Amino acid sequence: MIIEYTGIKSIVEPLIMVEGVEDVAYDELVEIRLADGTVRTGSVIDISKGKAVVQVFEGTNGMSLGTVSARFSGKPLMLSLSEEILGRVFDGAGRPADGLGAVYAEEKRDVNGLAINPISRRYPRNYIQTGVSAIDALMTLIRGQKLPLFSGNGLPHDKLTAQIVRQAGVMNPDDKFAIVFGAIGVKHEVAEFFKNSFADSGVLSRVVMFLNLSNDPAVERIFTPRCALTAAEYLAFEKGYNVLVVLTDMTAYCEALREISSMKGEIPSRKGYPGYLYSDLASIFERAGMIEGSKGSVTQIPILTMPNDDINHPIPDLTGYITEGQIVLDRTLSQKGIYPPINVLPSLSRLMKDGIGKGYTREDHQAVANQLFSAYSRVQEVRALATVIGEEELSAQDKKYMEFGRAFETRFLAQDYDENRSIEKTLDIGWELLSQLGAQELDRMDPELVKKYLRKG
């Protein structure tokens, strides 16, 4: 039996406190009825001694004590699922936001979900091609991986995110592929940019979008990545899709978590974030992977903006412990006009070695990646030396590395927003650049590969 409670003790935007409740659970969905008959939705965020604190999705404006009632549904937020969700746009709580009506549901699932059981996991293999040379060659995205993108305010992470969504795909045409895109706390113009970009490029039909805008309630941001992952798990493990989940911006999610924690009066940890930030992020990131007996996979690219470009800030710091590498955008490269401004030296993919090479990409992939990393690292040393003694005083070989560094940034890292490079073209560009150094400098490669692929002259 569902009981309607009228004992609303207090209303403090965006929270209400309900007295005398029984058998209420965390994250339980609540229906709040106003005096004029308007119905709003909320979620239980705290329970103590017969009192429940409910965060209202639509805010508490217009509410007053004595005229508001609450009904606890006895269940958490559920998402309606079928293959009809492909091509659809939802708000941050999973409600249709494209004017096309409700989804005909084959099933409904609790959005909170669970991390994949380690015993049932399959080891990630094979790769997802993004068409971006720096990512595909040097920090390859493997199916079932979680590979975050670390950015800073003002850097073109939104542009790069849209490019990845437009271009990403698997190489076997028989494998089904879909993208679930979750926007968390984004501005209206950014949301419109993403929608128009996907629609204009024709990929919207394979994309499921969940949009939480900057003026939407903070509690909705807590649900947005969970709605996105629930949809991804359904498509991957029930329908056999290889699903790429893109979540932007996880920093907004963490800020919402901090705001709600403060409202609940919890003791803060580093920089005011709750002490359970690590485990909360893990509950999201660990929903990526592959399961025995299923053809599908869930791969994650969470995007987060580092406050003050500080990679040691709690959000990127904890994210790095949970995920399997990172892609780091660099402000100096961006100021040089390099797009995408990916700093390859602090970037890596810990799983790429098991999803590239012969049978996956090309036999020379790992060797080219190792040599490019080594050569570009030497470039940084030579540049540091040049700032002390001047470039004209460098040795002939050091000058070659200086030239290689400029070519690497302008020809390999840099590419047009609408340029979709195949892995073969990317590796060929790598060989062309390495040929500038000469075969004697390619000490990270098998001589047979050098003989087969190095271009003379």
C-alpha angles and dihedrals in degrees: 000000000000113000123207112220121206097175097105103166101184143359118207115164115291097001135075126190118217120199131210097025124159133194094009122152136203114269090017113154116245130199111212118197121200127206092261092055095258113146123213131181130232143169131227110247101168138020126191133159098336094320126110126197111213125193110212115221094210095041130249100270110138095020122124133179115267095024100067128081131187131209119194111216097205092231138075126246108301126201122215110228140193135122086273088083089077108102093016131121120217134179121248093276095051099261117139110264100174100075093246097115132240124331117253097239124220086183142348124229137194105251093217091072124166137266113263113271106253091222092059096045122115118212111257113256136168124028143256113230115222098180089235109119098211092052099040096046105033108024102021116197110234124202110262093021129126108219115171125206114222114205141158135231111285095019117122097254092130090054092048091046091054091048092052092049091049096046106031119114147135121256099229107081089205092063114090114232132193138165128220112199121196119187114193120197095339125161119256093250091051091051090050090049091056095045093047093044093053094042095047093049093049097239097110091095090068096040129088111200128202111185123193109179128211092253094050119104119280092235090061089060089061090058100041099080090041092053089048093050093045089055090046093050091051093050093044104042101028102034102027100242125150098230127199112201116201116190121187129207110009089171088067088051091053091047089054090049090052091048093051092045090054091049089053091052095241120164108259125230129194112001091347096300117134118265091242094060091111095052092042092054089045090055087061103037096044090063088079120094148073127285129215111256095022126100092205132085139195115221122182134209106179112187119209132176113223112226107241088356087283109156088187092060110122094254099055090032094057092038089057091056093053102040133064103247136320144244111223124201116210126216094206092056090047090053088053089058094252114150123221091026096206114164100213098191098069091033123090145152112221093198101045095097090066097049104043137064130054112004092018112047115338134315094248097050099101093043093050091048093050093048094047091050091049095047095046090049088054088050090061091052092049092048090052090051091048091057088060104040102017127253093265090063094056121110119258091256092049089052088054089055091049090054091045090053093053092047092046092055097042100038106026106029096033120072136148121273091245096040112115108191122196118227089248093056091046093053091045090055088050092055091048090055094045090052087068089067096050131240092275090067095053096092096148094064140081108251089230091060090048090051092048101044111020112106115222120223 
